[in-house]
Amino acid sequence: MKIFIFLGILLSSNISCQILSQDEKDYISKFIHPISSYEPDYSDQNDLKFLDNQIVDQTMVAIGESSHGSREVTKMKDRLSRFLIENKNFRNYALEAGLPESDFMNEYIINGKNEAKTYLETIGYWIYKTQEHVDGINWMKKFNETSQHKIHFMGFDMQNVIGIFQTLKQTSAENKWPESYANNIYQSVVLALKANKLSKDNEVKLNSEIDVMQQQINSLSDEKKKQWLSENIKILKQFLHFQFQSFTKSDDRDRYMAENAIWLNHYYADSKMILSAHNGHIGTPDNRYKIMGDYLKKEFGDRYTTFGFAIYKGTFSANGKQGTGTYTLQEAPKNSLEYLLNSFGKDLFILDLKSIRKENNPLAKLLFQEIKVRGIGYETMSNDFKSTTNPVETYDYIIFIKNSTNTNLIK
């Protein structure tokens, strides 16, 4: 009996290996667009020109990443963003970071005070404290110096509220509101965080303090300022629910991020948005719990387009056993998307999954099935490939990068 079970496992394993027939490889190759360089300042844009007919009426283009710490991924995202800004009139750049903290960066790229790395410190995550991000932000600042239609830098996450307190205190000082309004909220939140719980009494007190601040905000005559500050209050409430009352943290976070991205799109309604986040947030997989991309797809329909990333081998930056630094990517297994894409023998390309989905040809059947994918977040993983996805249903395009190196962290 054990022999039959063992043989069954072997057969199952062989079936799961992503080996393409020559016909399948020839068919899928028609949808591969080789990319000449991931360098953001690469001058020849001909390799991206096929996107001219693909990105037409989109309101939002989401650009993912399979690791927060790949130098080549970060640079390619920068290059694609610059292409969309210069050629397709995108002017809103939204990052997987806090809204008020990112607004300080927005002040930098528009008004030019201090340095980019100073504001990356304010955002608060090591993943953005890299030379690659500094270079991208400085390019935005330089672009804004000569463009009448400015790029706006923004964040849509809700895991950090330090910037909210800074914003509320600054607003209180500008409008001569009592300092206690903002300070009381701050002290109540700190109390809850230290206790690691929001007691019923503290919750009632905190809600009352937030209501007092909201009443002050509602009294403002500047409608845009009122909307912006009210959004800060909404994010504070999201944070509190996420920290103390959420039973499905990943689900709630994705839903909140989608709500915030949609709000930002309406707030800056005259511009189209580039949204930068992890692969695990931007896609639209129908067959599992909802992630941010599902909500955005429901809101924008075909006006929402996604670019996922796949990296095959090399190094990356992450937070791990040796601290924040350089780590080696785990080898891509034979039943992974990365292994399949590497079989085409090209180091850098964009695979047009949207067109493959439209044709629905059996020769691309492996891309319509669940397949292992690399997914590394803030920290190293015991298994880079514990996630699976249906590539064609999840993304419109996949950018494959064979060789990855770690981002250049700013100490």
N, C-alpha and C positions, 0 to 999 in steps of 0.2 A: 504493500500500500504506500509506504514511504517513497519507493522508487517512482511510482506513478505521480505522486504529488511533486516530487523533485523535477520530473520531466515536464510537468505542467507549468511549473515556475519558469523553467528554461524557455519553453515555447512562448510563454507570455512575455518574458523579457525580450526575446528576439523580435516579437511582433511590435513591441513598443519602441524599438530602435528606429530612429528617424532616418531611414535609408531611402533615397529617392531613386526611382527608375530614371532612365535617360529621357524618356518622354515627359515625365513629370518635371525633371530639371529643366528641360528645354522650354516647357510651357511657362513655368514660374520665372525663368530668366527674362521673359519678355517684359516683366513688370519691375525689373531691377534697373535702377538708375545709379550708375557709378558716380561717386562724389570725389572730386579731385583733391580736396583738402578740408580739414576741420578747422583750419585757422580762420578766425573771425575777419581778419583784414585781407583775406585772399581776394585778389582784385578781379579775377575772371569769374563771373556769375553764370556762365553758360551751363554749368552742371546743375544749377537750381532752376533754370528757366522753364523746365517742364511744369513747375508749380504755378506758373503764370495762369495756365488754363485750369488748374486744380483749385487754387485759392482765389475765389471770385466774389462770392456773396457772403463769405463767412463773417460772423460777428465775433467769434472767439476761436483762437487756435491754441490748443493746449500742447505743450512740449514737455515730455516726461523725462525720466532718467531711471535706469535700473540700479544705479548707485549714486549716492549724493557726493561721492568723492573721486570721480574719474575726471582727470584733466581733459581728456579728449571729448568726453560727453559734454562737459561744461563749455568747452570751446565751440563744439558743434552747435550747441543750443544758442550760444551767442551769435554764431554766424547765421543761423536760420532766423533768429530774432532780428538781426540787422537787415536781412533780406526782406522780411515782412514790413519792417519800418520804412525802409527806403523805397521799396517797390510796390507795396500793397497798402500803404497808408495806415498801418497799425500804429497807435500812439499810446495805448495803455499797456503797461508792463506790470503784471501781477505775480507776486512771488509767494511761495508757501512759507509765509512769515506773518507776524502781527501787523494789523492795519495801522495803529498809531506809530509803532516803531518804524515801519516802512515810510510813513509820511515824513519823517525827519530826512530820510534819503531823498524823497521827492523834492524837499526844499533844496537839497544839495544840487541835484541835477538841473534844477530850474534857476536857483539864485546863486549857487556856487560857493557857499561858505564852508570853511574847514576842508577836510579831505574825505575821500570815499571810505577809506578804512575806518575813520572815526565813526561814521554812521553804520558801517557793518558791525562794529562793536555794539551799537545800540540795538540792532536787530537781535543779537544775543545768541546766535547759534554758530558753532565752529564751522559748519558746512559752508557758510557764506564768507568766512574770514579767510579768503584765498586770493592770490594774485589774479587768478582768472576772473573772479567776480569784480575785483577792483578795476581791471581793464575794461570789462563790459560796461560798468557803471560810468567810468570816465568817458567812454565813447558816447553814452547817452548825454552826458553833460555837454560834450563838445558839439554833438548834433543839435542840442537845444540852443546853443549860442547863435546859430545862424538860421534856425527854422522858426517860422511864425507859428506853426502848429506843433506845440511842444509835446514831448514824451512825458507821461505821468507815471511815476513809480509808486506801486501800492502793494499792500499785503492783504491776504484774506484768511489767515489762520487765527486761532483763538486760544492758543496755549500760553500766552504771555500777556500780562496786563500792566506791566510796569509803565509802558508808554501811555496807557489810558490815564493812570494817576497823574503823570506829568502833564498830559493834555488838560485834564480837569483843573489842576492847580494853576496852570498858566491861564486858562480861560477865566477862572475865578478872580485872579489878580487883575486881568485886563478889564473885567466888568465890575470890579469892586464888590464881588460877592463875599460873604464871610468865609474865611479860610477853613473854618470848621466843617463846611459842607463836604469838601473833598477829603479832608483829613479824617473825618469820621468813617467814611467809606473805606479808606485805606486801612485804618486801624482794625475795623471789623473783619476785613478780608485777611489781614495778617494774623489775627487771632484764630480764625478758622483754619488757616494753613498750618499754623503751629500745632493746633490741636488735632489736625488731620480729620476734622469733621466740622460740619455746620450744624450746631445745635439749633433746636427750634427757637429758642429765645434770640440767639444771634441772627438767625434767618429773618425773623420778624423785624428786628432792629435794623439789619442791613437793608432789607427791602424798603423800610421807611426812609432811610438815609438816601438810597438811590432815587426814591420818588421825589424827595426834596430837591436833589440835583436836577432831575428831569424837569421839574417845574421851572427852575431857573433857566434851563436851556430853552424851554418852550416860550419864555418871555423875550427871547432875542428877536430882533427885527430882520436880521440877515438870514434868509431862508436856507441858503446853502450851508452856512455855518451851523444852523440849527440841525439840519439833516446829518451833517458830519458828526457832531457831538452826540446826537441820538444814536447813531450807529455805534459809537464808542460805548455807550451805555448798554446797547444790545449785546455787544461782544463781551462785556463784563458779565452780563447775565449768562451768556453761553459758557463762559469760563467757569462760573460758579456751579452751574448744572453739571458740566463735564467733570469737575473735580470732586463734587460731593454727592451727586444724585444720579449720575449716569450708570446704568447697568450694562450698556453696550457702547463702551467708549469709542472704539474705532468707527462704529456706525454713526454715532452722534457727531463725532469730529468731522467726518466726511460730509454729513448733511449740513452742518454749520458752515463749513468752508464753502460749500456750494451756495448757500444762502448769501454769504458775504460777497462771493464773486459776482453773483447775479446783481446784488445791490450796487456794487462798484460799477458794473456795466451800465446800469441805469443812471447812476450819479454822474458818470462821464459819458453821457449818451451820444456825444458827437464823435466818439472815437471807437475803433475796434480794439479788441484786447488780445494780448499774448499772455497766456497763463502758464507759469512754470511750476511744476510739482513732480513728485515721484510717479513712476509708472503706475504704482498701486492705487493712485488717486484719480488719474485722468481718464482711464479706460471706461468702457461701457459693457461689461460682461453681464449678459441677461440672466445667467443661470445661478447666481449666487447673491449674497447680501448686497445691498446697494452701496455704491461708493460715489464719491463726488461726481465723477463723470456721468453716472446715470442721471443724476439730477440736472446736470448741465445739458445733457442730450435731450431730456424731456423739455427743458426750457427753450432751447435754441434749435432743436431738430438738426437739419442738415447744415445749419449755420454754425455748428460746433464741429471742429475737426481736431483729430488727435495724432500726435507723433510719439510713438513709444521708442525706447532704445533697447538694444541688445549688445552686450559686450562679451567677447569670447575669452580672452586671457589677459594676464598682466597684473598690475597692482592698482590699489585704490586707497583713498584716505577713509578712515573710520575711527570710531571710538571702540576700543577692544581691550583685551587683557593687558596689552602693553601701553595703555593710555590712548590718547588721540594721536594717530600717526599713520604709517604706511603698512598695508597688509596685502597679501597675495590672493588673487581671485581663485576660488576652487575650480578644479577642472570641470568643464562642461560635460555632463553625461550624454550618452548617445541618444537618449530619449528626450533631449531638450531642444528648444527653439534655437539656442545659440549654436549647438552642434549642427543642426540642419542648415542654418544660414552660412556657417563657415564652409560647408561643402561646396559652395559656389565658387570658392577660390578667389574672392575679392576682399580686400582689406576694409573698404569703406563704401557703403551704398545705402540708398533708400529703396525699400521694397514697398510698392504701391498695393497695399492690401485692399484699399477701397475699390480699385478696378477689378481685382481678383474676386472680391465679394459680388460685384455687379455681374461678372460673367458666370460665376458659380459653376466652374468647370470641374469635373471629377478629377482631373489631373492635378488639381491643387488641394485634394481632399485632406492631406495632412495638416494644412493650415486652417482647416475648418474644425479640427478636433482639439480636445484638451491636450496640452503639451506642457512639460515642465519649462519654467522660465526662471532666470536669475532675478532675485529681488533682495537688494541690500539696502537697509535704511540708515538710520543714525549710527547704529552699532554693527559690529561684525556678527555674522550668523553661524550657528553650528552647521547649518545646511543652507547654502545659497539658493538651492533649487527646491525648496519645500512648497513653493507656489506653482500652480498650473493655470493656464488660461487658453482660451480659444482665440488665436491671434486675429483672425479675420473679423470676428464679432467684437473684439475688444478695441482694436486700433484701426485707424485709416491708413497709417504709414508706420513702418518700423525702420529705424536707422540702425544699421549694423556697423559696429566698430570692432575689428579683430583684436587690436592691441590697445590696451588701456594702461595709463600710468597714473599715479596718484596726483591729486591737486597740490598746488604749492601753498601750504598753510602759512598764514601770516602770524608770527609769534607776538 
